[in-house]
Amino acid sequence: MMQWLNQCLDGVVQGINIWDVIVIIAYFIGIILLGIRYGKSSTVQSYFLAGRSMTWWVIGLSLFASSISSSTLIGQAGAAYCTGLAVFNYNLVSVAVMVFFAAFFLPFYIKMGIYTMPEFLGRRFDAKSRYYFSAITIFVNIFLDAAGSLYAAALVMKLVFPEANLLVLSAIFAVLVAAYTIPGGLSAVVRVDMIQGIILLVGSVIITVAAARNGGLEHIQQLMADPNSLMLSLVRPMNDPTVPWLGMIVGIPILGFFFWGNNQMLVQRCLTAKNVDEGRKGVLLVGVLTLFTLFVIHIPGIMAQVIFPNLEKGDMVYPKLLIGMLPHALIGFLLATLVAALTSALSGLLNAVATLFTMDFYVKARPASTPKQLVWVGRVSSMIVLLIAIFWVPMIARFTSLVMYYQEMLSLVAPPIVATFILGVFWKRANATGAFAGLMGGLALGIAAILFKIFGVGSLFGNLHFLLTVPIYFGVSAAIIVVVSLATKAPEPEKISGSTWTCENLKTELAEQRSQPLLKSFLFWSIVLLVLCVAQLIWFW
């Protein structure tokens, strides 16, 4: 047996040995068995929403494991290696967005008992907006999130098996994730993610300490002492290619809201909460953990500048840190954890897409379907998504970096949807005709931008940074919604009842928060979290 395994390791990169591979295999077997154990879902609510029974700490850890996707763990660590801490602004600003989402949107989602984000648009506006958003979400989940997660996981394992084909590695990881996600649904996904979230935190701390002891700490101290260096600066000049300061203010909040407030994969975990309070506290927990990523993902990326000064591709920095500094067996364990973190995002995506297709399309076409049939349809749709994502993986390799691929694509599709949700919740006069017109107008603008690039005409907005184009897409869509809504009939009272904010909602909410003990108050912990955000921004200004 050992001889066979050694033969399998022929050509394996230096730094990996047989025990690392054994640990990797054992880890994934354990994760699959754990997922199967908790994944006996036969009802619609248990398969798609884990029975709406989760507590805040389970939700928070699951959200963290899923949010540490390919664009964060691989892409942002690589971007920090190349350009410094500016990329952390996506996380920092998003924490403030999380508080906004938990305060104003999550209560509606949970109290309305919805399964999907498009379902909310359907109730607030009409079926056209629901179906469009559902289709766009499925597209984003497949071609950005699912394919990106498979690509990143395969990229990591190419360090172990450099001769292996990227497509083959992607297919292997797809099978591993499918083994527990497709049979078990969200009940299995959430519990597996919770375990992986804990392991990921521990592993990230170990890598950070190792990087600091191998010259990384001295490098950080030198950068802090250099007044001309921008490596540790969050606020960058307007000509900065990574995150210009204005883009941090007007662009990232819109993308952040789409990721945290409209993303079926993440919001679906909040919908598993026992009640609104549990869901909100889960969001606050992931906010704290997200701030922590500055020290265990982004700063180690900068430390690697002196440990691995000549990396050809920044996306490889985090796995290189892992392989280059740790003892055997621990390397295998943390490599498995790293890949598992990437694939845990994929597991959530599979369940999210299954939920969207089943609840937004199939149920409408076949309203008499039994719960057993709906669960079966969800499983089949998950398998189809995996197949499409696998074959899209080679296309991602053509982009300069994973984080640029993700953010630029997202900047085209997210703003119109965010504008529709914001106006839908905070402006009663917004109607179905205006919402759909705004979505179509934003889509047309996005398609025009893509065609400009495809046919080599250039950018639709010249040399403007893509973060600065985000508010343009948002503003155009919002303006269309306002103008068309005012020019057409006002929405019926049942369309705005229970789905829009009023002064009475605000008064009731504040009264409830004041009546709670300070340490149990969502409002108090939200303020604490926002203060931590400001403190981090000032410290690394």
C-alpha positions in Angstrom: 0.0 0.0 0.0 2.7 2.4 1.0 4.7 1.6 -2.2 1.6 2.4 -4.3 1.1 5.7 -2.5 4.7 6.6 -3.1 4.3 5.9 -6.8 1.3 8.3 -6.8 3.6 11.0 -5.3 6.1 10.9 -8.2 6.5 14.5 -9.3 4.9 15.9 -6.2 6.2 19.3 -5.3 9.0 19.5 -2.8 7.7 20.0 0.7 4.9 17.4 0.5 5.4 13.8 1.6 3.3 10.7 1.9 1.9 11.6 5.4 0.5 14.9 4.1 -1.4 13.1 1.3 -2.7 10.5 3.8 -4.0 13.3 6.1 -5.6 15.1 3.1 -7.5 12.0 2.1 -8.5 11.2 5.7 -9.7 14.7 6.2 -12.0 14.6 3.2 -13.4 11.2 4.1 -14.2 12.6 7.6 -15.9 15.7 6.2 -18.0 13.6 3.8 -19.1 11.2 6.6 -19.9 14.1 8.9 -22.0 15.7 6.1 -23.9 12.5 5.4 -24.6 11.9 9.1 -26.3 15.3 9.5 -27.8 15.3 6.0 -30.9 13.2 6.2 -33.2 15.8 4.7 -36.5 14.6 3.3 -38.8 17.7 3.7 -38.6 20.9 1.7 -37.9 23.1 4.7 -35.1 20.8 6.1 -33.4 20.4 2.7 -33.5 24.0 1.7 -33.5 25.9 5.0 -32.2 23.3 7.6 -35.6 23.3 9.3 -35.3 27.0 10.3 -33.7 25.9 13.6 -30.2 27.2 13.7 -28.6 29.3 16.5 -26.5 32.4 16.1 -23.1 30.9 16.6 -23.8 28.1 14.1 -25.0 30.6 11.5 -22.0 32.9 12.1 -19.4 30.2 11.7 -21.2 28.8 8.7 -21.4 32.3 7.1 -17.7 32.8 7.8 -16.6 29.5 6.2 -18.7 30.2 3.1 -17.7 33.8 2.8 -14.0 32.8 2.9 -14.4 31.7 -0.7 -11.9 31.7 -3.5 -12.1 35.5 -3.9 -11.1 36.0 -0.3 -8.7 33.3 0.8 -6.8 32.9 -2.5 -7.7 36.1 -4.4 -7.4 38.7 -1.6 -4.2 37.1 -0.1 -2.7 37.3 -3.6 -3.8 40.9 -4.1 -2.3 41.8 -0.7 1.0 40.2 -1.8 1.0 42.3 -5.0 -0.5 45.7 -3.9 -0.8 45.7 -0.1 -3.8 46.1 2.3 -6.0 48.1 0.0 -7.9 45.0 -1.0 -9.0 44.6 2.6 -11.4 47.5 2.0 -13.8 45.0 0.4 -14.0 43.3 3.8 -13.9 46.4 6.0 -16.7 48.2 4.2 -18.7 45.1 4.0 -18.8 44.7 7.7 -20.7 48.1 7.9 -23.0 46.7 5.1 -23.6 43.6 7.2 -24.9 45.8 10.1 -27.2 47.7 7.7 -28.5 44.4 6.2 -29.1 42.8 9.6 -30.9 45.9 10.9 -33.2 46.7 8.0 -33.5 43.7 5.6 -33.1 40.5 7.5 -36.3 41.1 9.7 -38.4 41.2 6.6 -36.8 38.1 5.1 -37.3 36.0 8.2 -40.8 37.3 9.1 -42.1 36.8 5.5 -40.9 33.1 5.6 -39.3 33.3 2.2 -36.9 30.7 0.8 -35.1 32.8 -1.8 -34.1 36.4 -2.4 -36.0 36.6 -5.7 -39.1 35.5 -3.8 -38.9 38.7 -1.9 -38.9 40.7 -5.1 -41.9 38.6 -6.3 -43.9 39.6 -3.2 -42.8 43.2 -3.2 -43.2 43.7 -7.0 -44.2 40.9 -9.4 -43.2 37.6 -11.0 -41.1 39.3 -13.8 -38.6 40.8 -11.4 -38.5 37.6 -9.4 -37.7 35.4 -12.4 -35.1 37.8 -13.7 -33.2 38.1 -10.4 -33.4 34.3 -9.9 -31.9 33.7 -13.3 -29.2 36.3 -12.8 -28.4 34.8 -9.3 -28.1 31.3 -10.8 -25.8 32.7 -13.5 -23.6 34.5 -10.9 -23.5 31.4 -8.6 -22.4 29.1 -11.5 -19.9 31.2 -13.4 -18.5 33.4 -10.7 -18.8 31.6 -7.4 -19.0 27.9 -8.2 -16.4 27.9 -11.0 -14.2 30.3 -9.0 -14.2 28.0 -6.0 -13.4 24.9 -8.1 -10.6 26.9 -9.8 -9.0 28.0 -6.6 -9.2 24.6 -5.0 -7.6 23.0 -8.1 -4.9 25.7 -8.1 -4.0 24.8 -4.5 -3.8 21.1 -5.2 -1.6 21.7 -8.3 1.1 22.5 -5.8 0.8 19.0 -4.5 0.3 17.4 -7.9 1.8 19.8 -10.5 1.3 17.4 -13.4 -2.4 17.0 -12.8 -4.8 18.6 -15.2 -6.7 21.6 -13.8 -10.0 20.3 -15.2 -9.5 16.9 -13.6 -8.7 18.4 -10.2 -11.8 20.5 -10.4 -13.9 17.5 -11.2 -12.5 15.6 -8.2 -13.4 18.4 -5.8 -16.8 18.7 -7.4 -17.5 15.0 -6.6 -16.2 15.5 -3.0 -18.6 18.3 -2.3 -21.5 16.7 -4.1 -21.1 13.6 -1.9 -22.6 15.3 1.1 -24.3 18.5 -0.3 -26.6 16.9 -2.8 -28.0 14.1 -0.5 -28.2 16.2 2.7 -29.1 19.8 1.6 -28.5 22.8 3.9 -28.7 20.8 7.1 -25.5 19.0 6.1 -23.9 22.1 4.6 -24.3 24.4 7.6 -22.9 21.8 10.1 -19.9 20.9 7.9 -19.2 24.6 7.4 -19.3 25.2 11.1 -16.6 22.7 11.7 -14.5 24.0 8.8 -14.9 27.6 10.0 -13.4 26.7 13.4 -10.5 24.7 11.8 -9.9 27.5 9.2 -9.5 30.1 12.0 -7.0 27.9 13.9 -5.1 27.1 10.7 -4.9 30.8 9.6 -3.5 31.8 13.0 -0.8 29.1 12.7 0.2 30.3 9.2 0.3 33.9 10.4 2.6 33.0 13.3 4.8 30.9 11.1 5.1 33.8 8.5 5.9 36.3 11.3 8.7 34.0 12.6 10.2 33.6 9.1 11.0 37.3 8.5 7.4 38.5 8.0 7.2 40.5 11.2 10.4 42.4 10.5 9.1 43.2 7.0 5.8 44.6 8.4 7.8 46.7 10.9 10.0 48.1 8.1 6.9 49.0 6.1 5.3 50.7 9.1 8.5 52.8 9.5 8.6 53.8 5.9 6.4 57.0 5.4 6.5 56.6 1.6 5.1 53.1 1.5 1.4 52.5 0.8 1.6 48.7 1.4 -0.1 49.0 4.9 -2.5 51.8 3.9 -6.2 51.3 3.4 -6.9 54.7 2.0 -5.3 55.1 -1.4 -5.0 58.0 -3.9 -7.5 58.3 -6.7 -5.1 56.9 -9.3 -4.5 53.7 -7.3 -5.2 50.7 -9.5 -6.5 48.5 -6.6 -8.9 50.6 -4.6 -9.0 54.4 -5.1 -10.4 56.1 -2.0 -13.6 57.3 -3.7 -14.3 53.7 -5.0 -14.1 52.6 -1.4 -16.9 55.0 -0.5 -19.2 54.8 -3.5 -18.4 51.4 -5.1 -17.7 48.8 -2.5 -20.9 49.4 -0.4 -23.0 48.5 -3.4 -21.0 45.3 -4.2 -20.9 44.5 -0.5 -24.7 44.7 -0.2 -25.1 42.4 -3.2 -22.7 39.9 -1.6 -24.2 40.0 1.9 -27.8 41.2 1.4 -28.8 39.7 -2.0 -26.5 36.6 -2.3 -28.7 33.5 -1.9 -25.8 31.4 -0.7 -25.1 33.6 2.3 -28.6 35.0 3.1 -30.0 31.4 3.0 -27.9 30.6 6.1 -29.5 33.6 7.9 -32.9 32.2 6.9 -32.2 29.0 8.8 -32.3 31.0 12.1 -34.8 30.3 14.8 -35.9 33.9 14.9 -34.7 37.4 13.8 -32.5 37.9 16.9 -30.6 34.7 16.3 -30.1 35.6 12.6 -28.9 39.1 13.5 -26.4 37.9 16.0 -25.0 35.4 13.5 -24.4 38.2 11.1 -22.6 40.2 13.8 -20.4 37.2 14.6 -19.3 36.9 11.0 -18.6 40.6 11.0 -16.2 40.2 13.8 -14.5 37.3 12.1 -14.3 39.2 8.9 -12.4 42.0 10.6 -10.0 39.4 11.9 -9.1 38.3 8.3 -6.9 41.4 8.1 -4.4 39.7 10.4 -4.7 36.1 9.2 -5.2 36.5 5.4 -4.1 40.0 4.2 -1.1 40.7 6.4 0.4 37.2 5.9 0.1 38.0 2.2 2.3 41.0 2.7 4.7 39.1 4.9 5.2 36.6 2.0 6.9 39.4 0.0 10.1 38.6 1.8 9.5 34.9 2.2 8.7 34.2 -1.4 9.8 37.4 -3.3 9.6 36.0 -6.8 6.1 34.4 -7.2 4.8 34.6 -10.7 1.2 34.6 -9.7 0.0 36.3 -6.5 -3.0 33.9 -6.2 -0.5 31.2 -5.1 0.9 33.1 -2.1 -1.4 31.6 0.6 -0.8 27.9 -0.3 2.9 28.6 -0.8 3.0 30.0 2.8 1.4 26.9 4.1 3.7 24.4 2.2 6.9 26.3 2.7 6.9 26.8 6.5 5.1 24.1 8.3 6.0 20.5 9.4 4.7 17.5 7.5 1.3 16.1 8.5 0.3 19.6 9.6 0.9 20.7 6.0 -1.5 18.0 4.8 -4.1 18.9 7.5 -4.0 22.6 6.7 -3.9 22.1 2.9 -7.1 20.0 3.3 -8.6 22.8 5.5 -7.7 25.3 2.8 -9.3 23.4 0.0 -12.2 22.5 2.3 -12.8 26.2 2.9 -12.9 26.8 -0.8 -15.2 23.9 -1.4 -17.5 24.8 1.5 -18.4 27.9 -0.4 -19.2 25.6 -3.3 -21.4 23.4 -1.1 -23.5 26.4 -0.1 -23.7 27.5 -3.7 -25.0 24.2 -4.8 -27.8 24.3 -2.2 -28.5 28.0 -3.1 -28.9 27.3 -6.8 -31.0 24.2 -6.1 -33.3 26.3 -3.9 -33.6 29.0 -6.5 -34.4 26.7 -9.4 -36.8 24.5 -7.4 -38.7 27.3 -5.5 -38.6 30.0 -8.2 -39.1 28.0 -11.3 -40.1 24.4 -10.8 -42.7 25.0 -8.2 -44.4 27.5 -10.5 -44.4 25.1 -13.4 -45.5 22.1 -11.3 -47.4 23.5 -8.3 -48.8 20.0 -7.4 -45.3 18.6 -6.8 -44.8 16.6 -3.6 -42.0 17.5 -1.1 -40.2 14.4 -2.2 -40.3 15.5 -5.8 -39.0 19.0 -4.9 -36.1 17.6 -3.0 -35.3 15.3 -6.0 -35.4 18.3 -8.4 -33.1 20.2 -6.1 -30.5 17.4 -6.1 -30.6 17.0 -9.9 -30.2 20.8 -10.4 -27.2 20.7 -8.1 -25.5 18.1 -10.3 -26.1 20.1 -13.4 -24.6 23.2 -11.8 -21.5 21.3 -10.9 -21.0 20.0 -14.5 -21.3 23.5 -15.9 -19.0 25.0 -13.4 -16.3 22.3 -14.0 -16.2 23.1 -17.7 -16.0 26.9 -17.1 -12.9 26.6 -14.8 -10.3 26.8 -17.7 -11.9 30.2 -18.8 -11.0 31.7 -15.4 -7.4 30.9 -15.8 -7.3 33.5 -18.6 -7.8 36.4 -16.2 -4.8 38.1 -14.5 -6.1 37.3 -11.0 -9.1 35.6 -9.3 -10.1 38.7 -7.4 -10.2 40.9 -10.5 -12.2 38.3 -12.4 -14.8 38.2 -9.5 -15.1 41.9 -8.7 -15.2 43.2 -12.3 -17.9 40.7 -13.3 -19.8 41.5 -10.2 -19.7 45.2 -10.9 -21.7 44.7 -14.1 -24.6 42.6 -12.6 -24.9 43.8 -9.0 -25.9 47.5 -9.0 -29.3 47.3 -10.7 -30.4 44.5 -8.3 -29.2 46.5 -5.2 -31.0 49.6 -6.5 -34.2 47.6 -6.8 -34.0 46.1 -3.3 -33.1 49.5 -1.7 -35.9 51.4 -3.3 -38.3 48.5 -2.8 -37.8 48.5 1.0 -37.4 52.2 1.6 -39.7 53.8 -1.0 -43.4 52.8 -1.0 -44.1 54.4 -4.4 -41.7 52.0 -6.2 -43.9 49.7 -8.3 -43.5 46.5 -10.4 -43.3 48.3 -13.7 -40.5 50.6 -12.4 -38.6 47.8 -10.8 -38.5 45.7 -13.9 -37.7 48.7 -16.1 -34.7 49.5 -13.8 -33.5 45.9 -13.9 -33.7 45.8 -17.7 -32.0 49.2 -18.0 -29.1 48.1 -15.8 -28.9 44.8 -17.8 -28.7 46.7 -21.1 -25.9 49.0 -19.7 -24.0 45.9 -18.5 -24.3 44.1 -21.8 -23.1 47.3 -23.6 -20.0 47.3 -21.4 -19.3 43.7 -22.1 -19.7 44.2 -25.8 -17.3 47.1 -25.8 -14.6 44.8 -24.3 -15.3 41.8 -26.5 -15.1 43.9 -29.7 -12.0 45.8 -28.6 -13.7 49.2 -28.6 -12.4 49.8 -25.1 -14.2 50.6 -21.9 -17.7 52.1 -21.9 -16.5 54.6 -19.3 -13.0 55.1 -20.6 -10.2 54.6 -18.1 -12.5 55.0 -15.1 -11.8 52.4 -12.4 -14.5 49.7 -12.2 -15.3 50.6 -8.6 -16.2 54.1 -9.9 -18.5 52.7 -12.6 -20.5 50.8 -10.0 -22.4 53.9 -8.7 -23.1 54.9 -12.4 -24.9 51.5 -13.0 -26.6 51.9 -9.7 -27.7 55.5 -10.3 -29.0 54.8 -13.9 -31.1 51.9 -12.6 -32.4 53.8 -9.6 -33.3 56.8 -11.8 -35.2 54.5 -14.2 -37.1 52.9 -11.3 -38.1 56.3 -9.9 -39.2 57.9 -13.2 -41.2 54.9 -14.4 -42.8 54.3 -11.0 -43.9 57.9 -10.8 -45.3 57.7 -14.4 -47.3 54.6 -13.7 -49.9 53.4 -11.2 -49.0 53.3 -7.5 -48.5 49.7 -6.1 -51.4 48.0 -4.4 -51.4 48.2 -0.5 -50.8 44.5 -0.1 -47.5 44.8 -2.1 -46.0 47.2 0.4 -47.6 45.9 3.6 -45.0 44.0 5.6 -42.2 44.6 3.1 -41.3 48.3 3.4 -40.0 50.3 6.3 -42.2 52.9 8.0 -41.7 55.2 10.9 -43.7 52.8 13.0 -41.3 50.0 12.2 -38.4 52.2 13.3 -40.1 53.2 16.6 -41.1 49.6 17.4 -37.6 48.4 16.6 -35.9 51.0 18.8 -38.3 50.3 21.7 -37.5 46.6 21.5 -33.8 47.2 21.6 -34.0 49.6 24.5 -36.0 47.1 26.5 -33.3 44.4 26.2 -30.3 44.1 28.6 -27.3 45.9 27.1 -25.2 42.8 26.5 -28.1 41.1 24.6 -29.0 44.1 22.5 -28.4 43.9 18.7 -28.1 47.7 18.6 -25.3 47.8 21.2 -23.2 45.1 19.5 -23.8 46.8 16.2 -22.3 50.0 17.5 -19.4 48.0 19.0 -18.7 46.4 15.6 -18.9 49.7 13.8 -16.5 51.3 16.3 -14.0 48.4 15.6 -14.3 49.1 11.9 -13.5 52.8 12.4 -10.6 51.9 14.6 -9.1 49.6 12.0 -9.5 52.2 9.3 -7.8 54.8 11.4 -4.9 52.5 12.5 -4.2 51.5 8.9 -5.1 54.8 7.3 
